[in-house]
């Protein structure tokens, strides 16, 4: 297939290529900015001193590889469910509930223990 710019003098051809690339790059930038404002960035807010102490105690009890961060607010509906806020750090105790359901995890929230949806946790 013949390129539409095949007969163009080289400098003009490169100008077209450059314009196209700049336009794409601008669109990509806009898209990224929109994306960042729509989706909250991963919750790596600095922890307040109380949270920090809690995290340290969770690490000493369960080890650092068991830490998870809550990605969105959780309001439990069942008896043993926890209510947690986005950004809280919890420690994984068991990656299943008492009935073996792996979408609900048993966690230690630095005091209260209970179940949370696995989908709302990310490794910390």
Buried (B, 14 or more C-beta within 10 A) or exposed (E): EEEEBEEEEEEEBEEEEEEEEEEEEEEEEEEEEEEEEEEEEEBEEEBEEEBEEBBEBBBEEBEEEBBBBBBEEBEBEEEEBBEBEBBBBBBBBEEBBEEEEEEBBBBBBBEEBBBBBBEBBEEB
